[in-house]
Amino acid sequence: MTLYKKRFGKKGEEIAADYLIDNGFDIIDENFRSKFGEIDIVAQKDKKLFFVEVKTRSNLKRGMPYEAVNKRKIRQIKKAATYYLLENNKYKDCKYAISVISILMKDGTVDKLQFFENVDLW
């Protein structure tokens, strides 16, 4: 991955975190890595824990950003989230959801941001 792509992705994650905070979420963790994969953002709101995948694109050549989150990616996030919960037992009484924030950037600014709150519940 190029340095530009890393910075672009990091900018998207910052925008997503700000969006969540502005909408009443508490950011619990960011860029959680395990042998099962990475979780971009772990957020909490109303006794519910959200494992958030952030996808950011600058154009639509490969479709909308959220279209990159397929069943395989959701399974990977779910495995990483399960590991996260085992490592952080204090969230055992929470409900859980896998969410996606899709960001389309144009000329360095957000053109479209979409929040899919419940891509997968368990």
C-alpha positions in Angstrom: 0.0 0.0 0.0 1.4 3.4 -0.9 1.9 6.2 1.6 -0.8 8.2 -0.2 -3.3 5.4 0.3 -2.4 5.0 3.9 -2.8 8.8 4.5 -6.0 8.9 2.5 -7.4 5.9 4.6 -6.3 7.5 7.8 -8.1 10.8 6.8 -11.2 8.8 6.2 -11.0 7.2 9.6 -10.6 10.6 11.3 -13.7 11.9 9.4 -15.6 8.8 10.5 -14.6 9.1 14.1 -15.6 12.8 14.1 -19.0 11.8 12.6 -19.6 9.2 15.3 -18.6 11.6 18.1 -20.9 14.3 16.6 -23.7 11.7 16.6 -23.4 10.7 20.3 -21.0 7.8 20.1 -18.0 7.2 22.3 -14.9 6.0 20.6 -13.6 3.1 22.6 -10.7 2.0 20.3 -9.2 2.6 16.9 -7.2 0.4 14.6 -7.5 -2.7 16.8 -5.3 -5.4 15.3 -5.4 -9.1 15.9 -4.4 -12.2 14.1 -7.9 -12.3 12.7 -7.8 -8.8 11.2 -8.2 -5.1 12.0 -11.2 -3.2 13.3 -11.0 0.5 12.2 -13.2 1.9 15.0 -14.8 0.4 18.1 -17.6 2.8 19.3 -20.3 2.6 22.0 -23.7 4.2 22.2 -26.6 3.3 24.4 -25.1 0.0 25.8 -24.3 -1.2 22.2 -20.9 -1.8 20.9 -20.3 -1.0 17.2 -17.4 -2.5 15.2 -17.0 0.0 12.4 -15.3 -0.6 9.1 -14.4 2.6 7.3 -14.1 2.7 3.5 -13.0 5.9 1.7 -12.6 6.5 -2.0 -11.9 9.5 -4.2 -13.8 8.3 -7.2 -16.4 5.7 -8.3 -14.2 3.8 -10.7 -14.6 0.7 -8.5 -18.0 1.5 -7.2 -19.2 3.1 -3.9 -16.9 2.6 -0.9 -19.4 0.5 1.0 -19.5 -2.0 -1.9 -16.0 -3.2 -0.8 -17.5 -4.6 2.4 -18.6 -8.0 1.2 -19.6 -11.2 3.2 -16.0 -12.3 3.4 -14.9 -8.9 5.0 -17.9 -9.0 7.4 -16.8 -12.5 8.5 -13.3 -11.3 9.1 -14.5 -8.3 11.1 -16.8 -10.6 13.1 -13.8 -12.8 14.0 -11.7 -9.8 15.0 -14.6 -8.4 17.0 -15.1 -11.8 18.8 -11.4 -11.7 19.7 -11.8 -8.1 20.9 -14.7 -9.1 23.2 -12.6 -11.9 24.7 -9.8 -9.5 25.4 -12.2 -6.9 26.8 -14.6 -8.8 29.1 -16.2 -5.6 30.4 -18.4 -5.4 27.3 -20.1 -8.7 27.9 -23.5 -7.1 28.8 -23.6 -5.0 25.6 -25.3 -5.7 22.3 -23.0 -5.8 19.3 -23.2 -4.7 15.7 -20.9 -4.4 12.7 -21.3 -1.1 10.9 -19.8 0.6 7.9 -19.0 4.2 7.2 -18.7 4.9 3.5 -16.9 8.1 2.5 -16.6 9.6 -0.9 -14.1 12.4 -1.1 -13.7 15.0 -3.9 -11.0 17.6 -3.9 -10.0 16.9 -0.3 -13.5 17.3 1.1 -16.3 14.9 1.9 -18.7 14.6 -1.0 -20.9 11.9 0.5 -20.8 10.1 3.9 -23.1 7.1 4.6 -23.4 5.3 7.9 -24.8 1.7 7.8 -25.4 1.1 11.4 -26.3 -2.6 11.4 -24.6 -4.5 8.6 -24.5 -7.6 10.9 -26.0 -8.1 14.3 -25.3 -10.8 16.8 
